[in-house]
Amino acid sequence: MQFRQLRVVLCAAAMTLTGVTAHAADSWCAQGKTVHFAGITWESGSFATEVLRQILEKGYGCKTDVVPGSTAATETALAHNDVQVWAEQWTGRSEITAKAVASGSVKLVGDTLPGGTKEGWFVPEYVVKGDPKRGIKPVAAGLVSVTDLPKYKSVFADDEEPDKGRFLNCPTGWDCERVNTRLLKVLNLDASYTNFHPGTGAALDAAIASAYQRGAPIVFYYWGPAALMAKYKFVELKMPAYNDACWKTLRDESSTSQCASSYMVSHVTVGVSTPFYDADPQLVSMLGKVKFPMDFLNSTILEMSTKKLDGSAMATQFLREHPEMWKQWVPADIASKVQAGLAGA
């Protein structure tokens, strides 16, 4: 009886092993296919892309590359399986991806940023609380909400229209620029604030940094994860509660009647093409475990900016210095291969 039971167990184990081996042989990488990653231009996306690329190459023996292009172009490529992985997909922000998910051509996996993104209108902390170490007194101690802004327009006086305050918006053409412009109108702030647009994202950062270093008052739109969130202390102004219907009107180009809403909190996921998702569940399982806490990601982006490190260099540094994080995503044998690959790099 014991011999028969042992033989059954051994046969079952052999069948399981054979199934695993057969599946591995059919996987995307085992077939020699290249995993194409979308080339994401912002720091957190570039960093996440390179971390995943290095794990796939060093740990799983995959061939990978990065496909450059605009966000719209690479998201379209993902929907057509010309790109297999989009490493930092903000849910609810892309009609292209939403349609691809609805049609079944793209899958969203994981929750890489616990708690989701942060977007809103901010002022430096010293504007509200002061900064005794820098000799800065609070100039808007009662500023709590966006509805308080008209009372403090002289604090944020515009250089060209001093009878109005200046709101520092996103660059023209950005999705957030259109939302902010509509919010200014819906909140009846366009009568007391000018809508100032920097030329680029770098110009937006430079304006905020310059004001902060001088201790000058400034009110602006910003988001996280981002380097400045780690570098400086900001206070987020309260907005009307999030309302899905109102949020849609703020983003809809054709809408003629908007209503106020705070920014939607987006979950950050990994977008994968469905053929890749179906072909390699082992890799998809790993992608679903990836997590970067907000504070960690903010400080990582700040280090990239300060030291002028690209995504690849920062990813290598991360894999070497924080095995306690990424080893939770992969089996022990894969982790050993990654570390061996780092040692040989």
QUIGI-V585183 format. One record per residue. N is the residue number from 1. RES is the residue in one small letter. PHI is phi in whole degrees, 0 to 359 (* if undefined). PSI is psi in whole degrees, -180 to 180 (* if undefined). NEAR is the number of other C-alpha atoms within 12 Angstrom. Layout:
N RES PHI PSI NEAR
N RES PHI PSI NEAR
//
This chain:
1 m * -46 7
2 q 296 -39 8
3 f 296 -42 9
4 r 297 -44 10
5 q 298 -41 11
6 l 296 -41 12
7 r 295 -39 13
8 v 297 -44 14
9 v 298 -46 14
10 l 297 -40 14
11 c 295 -42 14
12 a 296 -41 14
13 a 296 -41 14
14 a 295 -42 15
15 m 295 -40 14
16 t 297 -45 14
17 l 297 -41 14
18 t 297 -40 14
19 g 296 -43 14
20 v 297 -45 17
21 t 296 -43 14
22 a 297 -41 15
23 h 295 -44 20
24 a 300 -37 21
25 a 293 -26 17
26 d 269 -4 20
27 s 292 163 28
28 w 305 -52 32
29 c 289 -36 28
30 a 295 -25 23
31 q 278 -1 19
32 g 83 10 16
33 k 283 143 23
34 t 279 137 26
35 v 271 111 40
36 h 271 123 34
37 f 261 143 40
38 a 290 136 43
39 g 279 103 37
40 i 267 131 30
41 t 272 -26 25
42 w 280 158 26
43 e 301 -49 35
44 s 296 -38 43
45 g 291 -40 39
46 s 295 -43 34
47 f 298 -50 38
48 a 299 -41 45
49 t 302 -47 43
50 e 288 -33 38
51 v 298 -48 41
52 l 294 -41 47
53 r 302 -47 38
54 q 293 -36 41
55 i 294 -43 41
56 l 295 -42 37
57 e 288 -52 28
58 k 282 -35 29
59 g 268 -37 32
60 y 249 -2 32
61 g 70 25 25
62 c 278 153 26
63 k 267 133 23
64 t 224 161 30
65 d 207 175 24
66 v 242 130 29
67 v 260 113 28
68 p 285 163 21
69 g 148 169 18
70 s 293 165 15
71 t 303 -46 28
72 a 298 -41 20
73 a 293 -44 22
74 t 285 -31 34
75 e 293 -37 42
76 t 295 -40 32
77 a 297 -37 31
78 l 298 -42 43
79 a 296 -26 35
80 h 258 8 25
81 n 66 18 30
82 d 280 -21 30
83 v 237 139 35
84 q 259 -29 45
85 v 225 129 49
86 w 244 108 49
87 a 284 -20 47
88 e 222 85 45
89 q 261 116 41
90 w 275 114 35
91 t 293 145 30
92 g 80 7 25
93 r 247 -9 29
94 s 232 116 22
95 e 294 -33 21
96 i 298 -49 27
97 t 291 -39 35
98 a 300 -42 24
99 k 292 -38 20
100 a 294 -39 25
101 v 294 -43 26
102 a 297 -36 15
103 s 279 -13 15
104 g 92 7 21
105 s 273 -13 30
106 v 226 143 36
107 k 243 143 34
108 l 253 125 38
109 v 235 147 33
110 g 78 -178 30
111 d 211 81 28
112 t 285 -16 38
113 l 237 91 35
114 p 307 129 23
115 g 92 -17 19
116 g 84 -179 29
117 t 283 167 34
118 k 232 127 28
119 e 218 146 30
120 g 168 -164 35
121 w 253 135 37
122 f 228 160 37
123 v 226 155 44
124 p 299 147 41
125 e 302 -35 31
126 y 294 -20 33
127 v 297 -39 35
128 v 266 -41 31
129 k 252 -11 24
130 g 76 176 25
131 d 212 90 19
132 p 305 -35 13
133 k 296 -30 10
134 r 258 2 14
135 g 71 29 12
136 i 256 126 22
137 k 265 149 19
138 p 295 134 23
139 v 250 -5 26
140 a 210 60 31
141 a 299 -25 22
142 g 266 6 19
143 l 281 113 31
144 v 236 -42 23
145 s 237 161 27
146 v 298 -26 37
147 t 288 -14 24
148 d 276 -13 21
149 l 302 -39 38
150 p 304 -33 29
151 k 292 -20 23
152 y 243 23 33
153 k 297 -30 31
154 s 289 -27 24
155 v 294 -38 31
156 f 254 34 34
157 a 308 135 27
158 d 283 137 24
159 d 298 -36 16
160 e 268 -26 14
161 e 230 77 19
162 p 297 -13 16
163 d 279 -4 19
164 k 238 158 26
165 g 276 168 31
166 r 244 127 35
167 f 257 126 45
168 l 271 108 40
169 n 268 -176 41
170 c 283 166 34
171 p 299 149 27
172 t 302 135 22
173 g 102 -22 17
174 w 287 150 21
175 d 301 -41 20
176 c 294 -29 32
177 e 296 -44 32
178 r 294 -41 27
179 v 296 -45 39
180 n 296 -41 42
181 t 299 -42 33
182 r 290 -36 32
183 l 296 -40 37
184 l 303 -41 36
185 k 286 -47 22
186 v 297 -36 27
187 l 274 5 28
188 n 59 35 20
189 l 261 -11 28
190 d 291 -17 23
191 a 282 -23 20
192 s 244 -6 29
193 y 225 138 38
194 t 278 152 31
195 n 257 94 33
196 f 265 130 32
197 h 247 117 26
198 p 289 160 25
199 g 287 -32 19
200 t 216 171 17
201 g 297 -37 26
202 a 296 -37 18
203 a 292 -36 19
204 l 299 -49 29
205 d 300 -42 29
206 a 295 -40 18
207 a 295 -42 30
208 i 293 -46 36
209 a 297 -42 26
210 s 298 -46 19
211 a 297 -42 23
212 y 296 -45 28
213 q 295 -29 19
214 r 272 -9 17
215 g 74 24 28
216 a 272 149 29
217 p 286 140 40
218 i 204 141 43
219 v 238 133 45
220 f 203 161 43
221 y 273 142 44
222 y 203 179 37
223 w 211 167 31
224 g 219 144 37
225 p 281 143 38
226 a 195 155 31
227 a 297 -42 33
228 l 295 -24 34
229 m 294 -28 32
230 a 272 -29 24
231 k 279 -37 25
232 y 236 165 25
233 k 257 117 24
234 f 243 157 31
235 v 244 126 30
236 e 275 132 29
237 l 279 138 30
238 k 292 142 22
239 m 238 168 27
240 p 305 151 23
241 a 302 153 19
242 y 297 132 20
243 n 227 117 19
244 d 300 -43 20
245 a 295 -43 19
246 c 293 -39 26
247 w 301 -40 31
248 k 295 -37 27
249 t 291 -32 23
250 l 290 -27 35
251 r 263 -16 33
252 d 277 117 21
253 e 300 -32 14
254 s 271 -6 10
255 s 291 133 17
256 t 252 0 14
257 s 219 101 19
258 q 262 160 28
259 c 222 161 28
260 a 280 145 33
261 s 201 149 31
262 s 288 169 33
263 y 293 143 36
264 m 290 137 31
265 v 279 117 26
266 s 268 140 25
267 h 274 142 27
268 v 258 123 36
269 t 233 176 37
270 v 256 122 41
271 g 271 130 45
272 v 229 146 47
273 s 291 147 40
274 t 298 -40 30
275 p 301 -38 26
276 f 291 -43 37
277 y 304 -44 31
278 d 287 -33 23
279 a 279 -26 25
280 d 221 71 31
281 p 300 -27 23
282 q 295 -46 27
283 l 291 -39 39
284 v 298 -39 34
285 s 299 -42 23
286 m 297 -45 30
287 l 300 -33 37
288 g 289 -13 28
289 k 261 -8 26
290 v 294 131 32
291 k 215 135 34
292 f 232 108 35
293 p 301 149 22
294 m 304 -50 27
295 d 299 -40 25
296 f 295 -44 24
297 l 293 -40 33
298 n 301 -46 30
299 s 291 -33 28
300 t 294 -44 38
301 i 296 -39 36
302 l 298 -43 28
303 e 296 -40 28
304 m 301 -44 29
305 s 291 -45 25
306 t 293 -44 17
307 k 267 0 15
308 k 56 47 15
309 l 265 138 22
310 d 276 175 29
311 g 300 -38 33
312 s 295 -47 27
313 a 295 -41 26
314 m 292 -36 34
315 a 295 -43 34
316 t 299 -43 32
317 q 297 -43 25
318 f 299 -47 34
319 l 296 -33 34
320 r 283 -37 26
321 e 263 -17 15
322 h 229 54 19
323 p 297 -24 23
324 e 296 -23 14
325 m 274 -58 20
326 w 283 -20 34
327 k 293 -17 27
328 q 286 -14 20
329 w 268 -20 31
330 v 231 157 30
331 p 296 161 20
332 a 300 -40 15
333 d 292 -34 15
334 i 290 -40 26
335 a 300 -40 29
336 s 297 -40 21
337 k 294 -40 23
338 v 298 -47 34
339 q 295 -37 29
340 a 295 -39 19
341 g 294 -37 22
342 l 293 -38 25
343 a 295 -33 14
344 g 272 -6 11
345 a 286 * 14
//
